[in-house]
Amino acid sequence: MSKTVLLIDDQETIFEVFRDLLQPLGCALAWAPSGGEGVRYLQTTPCDIVFLDLNLGGGMDGVETLRRMHAANIRSRVYIITGFYEEYADGLRDLASREKVSFEILRKPFDLRRIRDIVADTPGPAESEVRNE
């Protein structure tokens, strides 16, 4: 079974880059253009990996999206992709220290080889625990 990947990013061009990169690897890739859509998707569809942008246009930002994913007991591996780390650093540190949320940071522009390596090195299929509340 292929690895499942969710990209939460408001830019369709980023999704297209991920699609072109991950399709040849046989990954099942889904796209959510907002944090709310991403959380709803993950509540019904376990994913091995989530790539999450912090600067999501309109609605909740990536920090709040990550907080809601954690509150919903979504246990996918999370990689934050951002060009705005400094603006969100305090919120991310708070999540990591107070709520014990784990994630890794990939700063934009990111190296496509790094994305490919992350996907290749992540165990699959999805075994995330999902709890709907």
C-alpha positions as CSV (number, residue, x, y, z in Angstrom):
1,M,0.0,0.0,0.0
2,S,1.3,3.5,-0.8
3,K,2.2,6.1,1.7
4,T,-0.4,8.8,2.2
5,V,0.6,12.4,2.3
6,L,-1.5,15.5,3.0
7,L,-0.4,19.0,1.9
8,I,-2.0,21.9,3.8
9,D,-1.1,25.0,1.8
10,D,-3.2,27.7,0.3
11,Q,-1.0,27.9,-2.9
12,E,-2.1,25.6,-5.6
13,T,1.3,25.9,-7.3
14,I,2.9,24.3,-4.2
15,F,0.5,21.4,-4.5
16,E,1.4,21.0,-8.2
17,V,5.1,20.8,-7.2
18,F,4.4,18.2,-4.6
19,R,2.2,16.2,-7.0
20,D,4.9,16.1,-9.7
21,L,7.5,15.1,-7.1
22,L,5.5,12.4,-5.2
23,Q,3.4,10.8,-7.9
24,P,6.4,8.9,-9.4
25,L,7.0,7.5,-5.8
26,G,3.5,6.0,-5.8
27,C,2.2,8.2,-3.0
28,A,-1.4,9.0,-2.4
29,L,-1.3,12.8,-2.2
30,A,-4.2,14.9,-1.0
31,W,-4.4,18.7,-0.8
32,A,-6.2,21.0,1.6
33,P,-6.0,24.7,0.8
34,S,-7.0,25.7,4.4
35,G,-6.3,24.6,7.9
36,G,-9.9,23.8,8.6
37,E,-10.1,21.6,5.6
38,G,-6.9,19.8,6.5
39,V,-8.1,19.0,10.0
40,R,-11.5,17.8,8.7
41,Y,-9.7,15.6,6.2
42,L,-7.4,14.1,8.8
43,Q,-10.3,13.3,11.1
44,T,-11.6,10.8,8.5
45,T,-8.5,9.8,6.5
46,P,-5.3,8.8,8.3
47,C,-2.1,10.1,6.6
48,D,1.5,9.1,7.1
49,I,2.8,12.6,6.6
50,V,1.4,16.1,6.7
51,F,3.3,19.0,5.1
52,L,1.8,22.1,6.7
53,D,2.3,25.7,5.7
54,L,2.1,28.3,8.5
55,N,1.0,31.3,6.5
56,L,-2.4,30.1,5.3
57,G,-4.5,32.8,3.7
58,G,-7.8,33.5,5.5
59,G,-9.0,31.5,8.5
60,M,-6.7,29.8,10.9
61,D,-2.9,29.8,10.5
62,G,-0.7,26.8,10.6
63,V,0.0,27.0,14.3
64,E,-3.7,26.8,15.1
65,T,-4.1,24.0,12.6
66,L,-1.4,22.1,14.3
67,R,-3.0,22.7,17.7
68,R,-6.3,21.4,16.4
69,M,-4.7,18.4,14.9
70,H,-3.1,17.6,18.2
71,A,-6.4,18.1,20.1
72,A,-8.1,15.7,17.7
73,N,-5.4,13.1,18.4
74,I,-4.2,13.1,14.9
75,R,-0.7,11.4,15.0
76,S,0.6,11.9,11.5
77,R,4.2,13.0,11.1
78,V,4.2,16.8,10.6
79,Y,6.6,18.8,8.6
80,I,6.1,22.6,8.6
81,I,7.0,24.3,5.4
82,T,7.3,28.0,5.7
83,G,9.0,31.1,4.6
84,F,7.7,32.9,7.7
85,Y,9.2,31.0,10.6
86,E,10.1,34.0,12.6
87,E,6.6,35.3,12.7
88,Y,5.3,32.0,14.1
89,A,8.3,30.9,16.2
90,D,6.7,31.8,19.6
91,G,3.5,29.9,18.9
92,L,5.5,26.9,17.7
93,R,7.8,26.9,20.7
94,D,4.7,27.0,22.9
95,L,3.1,24.0,21.2
96,A,6.3,22.0,21.4
97,S,7.0,22.8,25.1
98,R,3.5,23.0,26.7
99,E,1.5,20.6,24.6
100,K,4.3,18.3,23.6
101,V,3.4,18.6,19.9
102,S,6.2,17.3,17.6
103,F,7.0,18.6,14.2
104,E,10.0,19.5,12.0
105,I,10.6,22.7,10.2
106,L,11.4,23.0,6.5
107,R,12.0,26.6,5.4
108,K,10.9,27.8,2.0
109,P,12.4,27.6,-0.5
110,F,12.8,24.0,0.4
111,D,15.0,21.4,-1.3
112,L,12.8,19.0,-3.3
113,R,15.3,16.2,-2.6
114,R,14.7,16.7,1.1
115,I,10.9,16.3,0.6
116,R,11.5,13.1,-1.5
117,D,13.8,11.7,1.2
118,I,11.3,12.4,4.0
119,V,8.6,10.5,2.1
120,A,10.9,7.7,1.2
121,D,12.1,7.3,4.9
122,T,8.7,7.4,6.5
123,P,7.1,4.1,7.3
124,G,3.7,3.4,5.8
125,P,0.9,2.7,5.4
126,A,-0.9,5.1,7.7
127,E,-1.3,3.9,11.2
128,S,-2.4,7.2,12.7
129,E,-4.8,7.1,15.5
130,V,-7.8,9.2,14.6
131,R,-10.4,10.1,17.2
132,N,-13.5,12.0,16.1
133,E,-15.0,14.2,18.8
